[in-house]
Amino acid sequence: MIALSSCHSGKKSTGIDLTNLDTTVMPQQDFYEYACGGWIKKNPLKPEYARYGTFDQLRENNQSQLNDLINELSKGKNAVGSVQQKIADLYNLGMDEATLNAQGKEPIQAELNAIAAISTREALKAKVVELHTQQISPFFYFFGEADFANSDMNIGWLYQGGLNLGDRDYYLEQDARSKEIREKYLEHIGKIVALSGYDKMVNADANALAKKVFDLETRMAKASMDKLDQRNPEKVYHKISVEELNKIAPEFTWSAYFAAANLSDMKELNVSQPDFIKDISTILKSEDLNTLKAYLAWEYTNSAASYLSDDFVNQNFEFYDKVLSGSEELRPRWKRSVGVVNSALGEAVGQAYVAKYFPAESKERMLKLVRNLQAALADRINNLSWMTNDTKAKAQEKLATFHVKIGYPDKWRNYSKLEIKKEDSYWANILRSNKCDFEYLMSEVNKPLDKDKWGMFPQTVNAYYNPTTNEICFPAGILQPPFFNKDADDAVNYGAIGVVIGHEMTHGFDDQGRKYDSKGNLKDWWTAEDAAQFDQRADVLVKHFSQIEVLPGLMANGKFTLGENIADFGGLQVAYAALQKAQNGKTPAPIDGFTADQRFFIAYATLWAGNIRDKEIERLTKMDVHSLGRWRVNGTLPHLATFDRAFNVQPGDGMYLVPEKRADIW
């Protein structure tokens, strides 16, 4: 999702800031520039951002609110062991620039020495286990998630990992930009290794060690499943016994790993990419031991770098922010410190946030909006001409059983096991937090799934749909203008938060979500005829978005972004239908010269206003399942006849799309 603006207390708000518009542009030609051009001019890209949009503006506002809350706590006398003490001390540790710089690399030296001293493969495997308990994940990830065949149970998931560039394509593609990134990444590894002193510990050249690490990650990238296959739930679900895991990947000490996770009695798990795990087993058996040690040292140091002295932090920024995304300036220390506290103690911070900033009436109005959107989607399903009655009935059952979460959880996480000690280094406290999180997450594996648990913190500016719990969630952080404005008229709220609600609902019926039934199980509830119809109609969006040139020579990926594009398209359709139901046949008077329909579409476009660097466009096109903001507007709206009518879009206009090329799904 995305967001910003401020409430106008004490009077009715128009909900639309006219200075956000660029009326020198015709809405029929380029609606994104028309609706957002003024905002774009008013909000030039800040040096610390690779992308700055309405979402980031609202996030900045939230950060300031959180900073105020945390600062209040950090200045008070808090009882040792209280959540207030933990929040305050962790924040203060992050803000203590002098101490961090005085410590330098000292906080990581003991662990790097331990890695350097490894002399056997068994000792190396034991170190891998230990690192995983600290939420440092060389080679693979292990976590708990619903069993796709029995969504009431949380089971262990083994997933490919170990690539510190994030996506396999960065290692494998041969275009000039990918080659440049690989070259800079290799330099970055060498510089971090040198800063850490690991090269001196093993009497080796830092750049030579970096090349060994890079080559190993490249080998893992070649064995990794690509991002399109990872979007297919059938391709990442392979539930096997632990005994079978030991057969396909015998070189790793799985018994020791599961014992460390307190899961010694685990009988079965899901291995998402069996071929990748087999290759990791081969790597552990055949790869040079010194290379494996260098890789572990890199994983450890890379995980720690953001919590160390400025030389580590700045080098991290140089590559991960400047090279990959194009950011020009490091975020201020207070923003980084707030982010760390928010990550480590998210629900505790969230509890204070909602108490101060989230009014009860916002939750009530949201519940009403959700009910209205559900009714509108139910009507649309009933009226689908391409779907048979059997499939419609099951779709209606799924829609009716959505689990709706708004604002904040009813039950808050207990952080009593987490120890924050201001006498220790920042990194030592982060490790304790990581260990605490690991134990917390592992305690849920092989247990009934807690469907009331939240997947986001209340202060998060976002929303989500989870297919295995069939839930839609709207945290308090997103329930602010321009997403949700309690003082604005219905057209604005339905065009903004209404589309967000419809977007998340539609995820239950996108190319992935449609494969799960009302209980969250991966189960085919479609007739063959309806499934074929869906695929044919979805392919219209694939082709449409794949023809969009986001930069000269760089095309959008319509297959990779299909789920989000379906959700945008469906969300707009459902929210517009819900607005018509809310108006009950009446035509509201124009406001600021705009009809209700026009205000609906302007409110939607406002969510995606933003400036972005070319490097970030390249990165997001490769990594992000969402289309870029401009194309969530100009790529989606031409499919809607309701948009044509609202702004009198005619054949030949830039926003016009011939009917035979328009999508017709939900």
N, C-alpha and C positions, 0 to 999 in steps of 0.2 A: 504494500500500500504506500501512501504518501501524505504530507500534511503541513498546515500553518494558519495563522491569523489570530486575532484576539477578540474575546467576547466584548460586546457593548452592553455593560450592565445598566439596568434601569430603563432601557428603552428598546423597542423592537429594532432589530438589525436588518438591513437589507440583505446581509449575508454575502454580497458581492462587492468587492472593491473595484470601482470603475477605473481606477488608475492602473489596474492589472492588465487592462485591455490595450491593444494597439489598433485603434480605429482607422489607421491609414491602410490597414490590410483588410481585404474583403473576406468575411467569414466563409463564403462559398469557395474561395481559392485556397486558403491555408488557415484552417480553423485554429490550429495550435498557436500560430503567430498572432492571430486576431485575439484569442482569449488570454494568451499568456505573454504577449510581446511587451506589454508595459511592465509586468513583473520582472521579466528577464532584464530589461534595461535598468530597473530600480535596484536589482540585486546582482551586481557583477560578481563573478566567481572569486571567492576568497582564496588567498594563497594556500590555506591549510586543506582545501577541498579539491578533490578531483571532480566531484559533482556537487552542485549546491542547488537544491530545489526547495519547494514548499515543505517537503518532508524534513529536510535538514534544518529548515528554519524552525519548525515545530520541535524538532529534536533538540535544537539549541535552547529553546525556551524551557523544555523539560530538564535539560542539563543544568540550567541556571536554577531552576526550582529545587532540583536534587542537591545542588551545591549549597544552596541556602540551608536546606534541612541538615545536611551533613556537617556544615560549618557550625551550626548551632550545637550539634552534639560534640564536635571536636573541641569546643571551647569550654564545655562543662565538665563537672566531676562525675564520672560514670562508674558505677560499681564494677569491679573486676569480674569478668565472666558474663556481664550483661550484653545484650545485642548492641546497645548504644556504645559500650566500650569498644566492641569489635569494629563497628562501623567507623568510629572516630579514630581509633589507633591505626587501622589499615589506611585510611585516608591520609593521616598525618605522615605515615611512613612513605607514602607515594609523593608527598609534597616536600619532603626533606631532601632537597637537592644537594645540599652540602655533604650530608652523610652518605648519600648514594654515590657521589663522586669520590669521596674519600675511600669508600670501600672498593670501588673499581670492580675487578674481577674476583675479589676474594670470596664472595658468596657461592661461587660455582667451583672453586678450586678443589675442594675435597672430593666432589663427585667425579670431576674430570680425572683426578689422580687415580680414583678407583677404576675408572674405565681404562685408563692407560695401563694399569697393572694387570688387566685381564690376560691370562695366558692360555686358557682352554676354551673350547667351544661351549662346554657345559657352563662355565662361569659366565660366558657372554649371554647365553640364553637366560640364565638367572638374572642378569642385569636387565634384559629386556622385560622380564616379568616385573621387576622392581620399578622400572620406569613407568610401566603402564599403570601401576597403582598410584603413581603421582600425576596421572592424566597426561603423560608424555607418551606418544604412541608411535614408536618406530614400527615399520613394516605393515601394521594392520590396526584396525579399530575393533574394540569389543564393547558392546553396550546391550541394554535391555530394550526390547520393543515387542509390541503385540505379535503373537503368532498369527500369520495371515490365514491359517486354516482354523484357528480357534482364538478369536480376538479377545476372549475373556481372560486369556493367559498372557503374561509377559515372559518371553523367553530370551535366551542369549542370542545375539547376532554377531557374527564375525564378518567384518567388512574390509575391503581393500583400503590401503592407506600408504603412508610413508613418503608421499610426494610433497615436498615443501614448496613446490611451485603451484600446488593446488589441483591442476588439471593435467592429464596425460598429454593433451595436445601441445602444450608448451614445450614438451621434450621431443616431440616427434614431427611436428609440422615443419615444412621447409621454406615457408615464406620469410621475407626479410625481417619482419617484426619479431617472429618467433626466434629466429637465429640471434637477433640482437638481445632479446631477453635472456636466452641461454648463456650468451657471452657475459652479460652483466651479472647473471646469477652465479656463474662460476667465480667471477671476481669477488662477489659478495661473500660467498662461502669462505674463500681464502682470507678475506679481511676479518671476518668474525672469528675464524680459527686462530688467526694471529693475535687478535685482541684477547682471546681466551687463554692463550699460552699453551694450548694443547699440543701444538707443533713442537714446542720445546720439551714437553713432557715425554714425547715419544721420539725425540731427536729426528724430526722429519721436516721437510719444507711445507709451509702452510698451503701454497698453491698446488703442490703435488697431492697433498691430502684432499684438497678441494676437488681435484679432478677425479680421485677415487670415489668420493662421495657422489659427485655428479653422475659418473658412469653407472654407479649402483642404482641411483634413482631412475636413470634412464632405462636400465634393464627392468626395473619394476613397472615403469610406465608402459613398456611394451607388453607386459603381462596383464595390464589393467584393463578392465571393461570400459568401453567408451561411454560418454555421458548420455547418449541416446538410449543405449541398452539399460543404463542405470535407471532411466525413467520408467522402464517396463517392469511392473511388480512381479510378473511371472518369471522374469529372467534373474531376479535377485532373491528368489525364494527357493532354497534347497535345504530342507530340514533333514538332518542326518543325525545319527547317534554319535556320541563322543568316541565310541569304539571305531566308527567309520572314519571320523576325523583323524584319529591316530594312524589309520592306514593310509589315507591320502596325503597326510603331511606328517610323517613320522619323525622328522628331524627337530621338531620343536617340542618342548616339555609341557604339553597341554595340562597334564595333571598338576604340575607345579603352578601353572598360571591360574587354573580354576581354584586351586587351594588358596592362593593369594586373594582371590576374589570371594572367598568363603562360599564356593560353589562346587565343592568336591563331590557332592551327591548328584550333580547335574548329569542327566542321561542323554539328552539330545539338545541340539541347537540349530540355528539357521546359519549356513555358510553361504553368504551372498554370492561370492565369486570363487567357486571351488578351484578353477584353474589358476587363479592368482595365488591362492593359499598353497597350492601344490608347488608353485614356482618359488614362493618364499621358503618352503621347506628345502628345496634344492639349493637355494642361495645360502641358507644357514649351514648346509653340508659342504658346499664346494667353494664358496667365495673365500678369498684371502682373509684371514682372521684380522689382520691389521686394517683392512678396508672396512670390515664390519665394525670394528672398534671406532674408527674415524667417523663412521656414519652415526653411531650412538652418541659420540661426543658432539657431533653437529646437531643432532636432534635435541639433545639436552640444552646446549648453548642457545640454539635458535628459540627454544621455548622460554628461556630465561631472559633473553636480550632486552625485552621491553621493561624489565624490572630491575635493570642494573644501572650503571653509570652512564653519563651522557654519550660517551664514545660508542657504547653498544647501541643505545637508543637511536643515535643519529645515523649510524651505519644501517640499522634496520630500516629507518625511514628512507634513506637514500635508495634502497632497492625496492622494498615492498610498497612504498607510497609514491616515490618520485619516478622510478623506472616503470613500474607496472601500471600506475594509475595517472601519473602526471602531476600529483600534488606538489606544491612549491614550498610549503612551510609546515613544520611539525605542529601538531595541535598543542595548545597551551597545556602546561603541566596540570592545571586544575581539572581540565576536561579529561585528561588521561587518568587522573586519580579517581575522579568520579566514576569513570567507566569501569575501573578495576573493582571498586567497592560495589558497583551495581551488578557486576558479574559474580563476585564472590558471595554477596549477601543480598541477592536480588529481591527475594520476597520480604525480607526484613525492611529493606529500603522502600519497597512497594507498599508495605503496610502503612508506613509514615506518609508516603506520597498520597495515597487515596484518602487518608483521614483529613489531609489539608486541602487537596485540590480537586476531589471528585465528588460533586454534589449528588445526593440521592435521586433528585428528579431526573438527572441525566440517565441513570440506569432505567428508570421507569419508562422514559420516552424511547429509549433504545429497545426495550422489550416490546413495546407497541410497534415500532418500526419493523422489527424482526418478524413479528406475527403477520404484519401486512405483506411483507415480502414473501413469506411462506405461502400465504393465500394466493398471491399473484403468480408465483411459480407453479402452484398446484393447478391454477386455471390454465396456464400455458401448456403444462404437460397434458392436461385433458384435451386441449385443442390441437395437439400436434397431428398433422395429417400423415406423417411418415411413420408413426410408431403404432404397433398393434396394441390391443387392449390388455393383453397379458403382461407385456412389458410395462405399459403405463401403470398398471396396478402395483407392480413391484417398485416402480419409481416413486409412486405416491406413498407407499409404505416407508421407503427410505426417507423421503422428505419429512414425513410426519414424525419420524423418530429422531430428528436432529437434536443433539444435546447442545443447548445454547449457553454460552458462558459470556458474561458481560461485566466489565469493570475490574473485578478482582476475585480471587478464590474464596470460598467459604471457610476453608481450613488453611492455615498458614504453616509453612515449613518451620521446623524447630532446628535452630542452629547451636544448640547447647554443646554439641560435640566438637565444634570448631573452636580452636584456641588461637587467638591473635595476641602476640607478645611484642610490645614495642621495643623490647631489649634486643630482639633478633633482627636480622636483615629483612628487607622487603621481600626478597625472593624466598627466604625460609618460611615466611608467613604465607606466601602464595602456594608453596608446596604443601603446607598443612591444609590449606583450603582445598587444593586439588585432591589430596588424599581423602579428605572428608567427603568431597563430592563423589569420588570413586566408590567409597563405602556406601554412601547413600544410594547411588545408582545401582550398585550390585545387590543391595538388599532387596530390590524390587524384582530381580530376575527369578524366574520359576515361581512366581506368586501371581495370584489373580490381579489382573490389570486394574489399577485405580483410575477409573474413568472420570473422576472429579479433579484429578491432578491437572495443573495447567502446564502448557508447553511454552508459555511466555510469561514474563514478569508484568505486573499491572501497569508499570510506568513505560512500557514499550510502545513505540509509535508504529504499530503494525497490527495485523490480524491474521488468522489462519483457519484452515479446515484440515482436520485429521481424519483420513478415511477409516482407520482401524477403530476409532471411537465414534465415528460419524458425528463429530462435533464441530461447531463453529464458535470461534472465540474472538472477542473484541475487547482488548485491554483498555483500561482507563486512559492510557497515554494517547490513544488515537481519537478519543472521544472529545476532541476540541476542534475549533475552527481551523481550516476550512472543511475538515471532514464532517464534523458535527457541531452545529451552532444552535443551542437551545432557544435563541432569540430570533432565529431566521425563519422565513416562510418554508412551507413544505417543499416547494420546487427545488430550493437550494439543498435542503437536507436529503431529499431523495436522490438528487443528482450527485451528491458527495457520499455521505455515509450509507445512503440507500444502495448506491452502486457497489460500495465496499461489501455490504451485507450480501447483495445478490451475487457478487463475485465469489465470495466464500461458499455460498450455497451451490453455485454452479460447479465449483470444484468437486462436489459430490457426484457430478455427472459429466466431468471432462474425460479426456482420453485415458487418464489413470483412475480417477475416482469412480467412474462408471463400472469398474471391474469389482468393486466391493459391494456387498449387500447391506441391508439395513442394520445388521448387527456388526458390521465392520469386517466380515470375513471375505477373503479373496475368492469370489464365487461368481460364476457366470449366470446371471439372472436374465440375460437377454435372449430373445429368439435369434436364430441365425440371420433371418431377414432384417431385423431391426439393427443388429450389430453391423451388418454390411451397409445399411443406410447411414448409420452414424459415421462410420469410417469414410464413406464417400463425401458426406457433408463436411466433416472435419478437414478433409483434404483440400477443400476450397480455401480454408484459412491457411493451411500449410503453404499452398502455392502463392497466395496473396502476400503473405509476409516474407516469403523467400525471394520475392521480386523487389523488395525494398532495399535500396542502396543507402546504408547508414553513413558511409564515408566513400570517397572515390575508390572503387574497386572492391569494397567490402560490403557483402550482402548480409542481411539479417538471416537467422536460421529458423525458418518456419516450423521445422519438425521439433527442434529443441524447445521452442517457446509455445508450442501448441496448447498445452494445458492452461497456461496463463492467458493466452489469447482467447481461448474458448470462454474462460471465466470472465474476462473483460466484456466480451460480446454478450454473454448470457446475463451478466450483472446489469448491464445497461438496459437490456430488454426487460428484465424482471422489475428493475427499479422504476422504469418508465411506466410499466403496466400498473405497478402499485401506486404510483402518483395519480394515475387516472382514477383508480378506485377511491383514493383518498379525497379527490376533488368531487366525487359523486355526481359527475355529469355537469358540474358548474365550471365556468371559465373564469378564473381569477383575473382581476384587473392587472394590467401591466405594472411593473415596478421598475423605476429608472428607465422606462421606455422599452423594457424587455417583457415578452410574454412569459408565462410560466414554463412553457416548453423550452424557450430559449435560455431561461435562467437555469433550467435543469442541465442543459448541455454545457453551459459556461461553467457551472459549479463543478462538473466532472472534469473538464479540461484544466481547471485551476489546480487540481490535485497534482498535475504532472508538470507544472511550470518549473523550469530549472535551466541552469547553465552546466555544461559538461565539457571536459577536455577530450581531445581526440584519443589520447592514450586510454582514457577510461571508457570511451565508446568501444574501442578495440577489445579491452579486457572484458567488459560486460557482455559484448556480443559473443565472446568465447565461453564465458563462465556462467552467465545469468539466465535463468529460465524465463525471466520477464523480458518483454520487449522494452526498448528504450522509451522514455516518457513521451517524446514527440510522437512516436508511432503508436503508443497506446491511445492517442487521440486521433491523429491523421490516418492511422492504419485501420482503426476500428470503426469510427463513425461513418465512413462511406458505405458500410454494409447496412445502415439503418435508414429505412424509409421515413421514420419519425424525425430523424435529423434533417433529411432533405426538406420535409414540410416545414420544420421549425425555421429554417434559414433560406428557404426557397432555392435550394441547390438544383441546378439544371444541367442537362447534358452539355459537356464542354467545359464545365467548371472544374477546378482542380480537385475539389472534394467529391466529385461525382464518380460513381462506379456503376457500370452497366449492370442491370439486374441479374443477368445470367452468371456474373462473377461474384455475386454476393452470397455470403453464408446464410444458411437457414437451419439452425440446430435447435437451441432451446428458446 
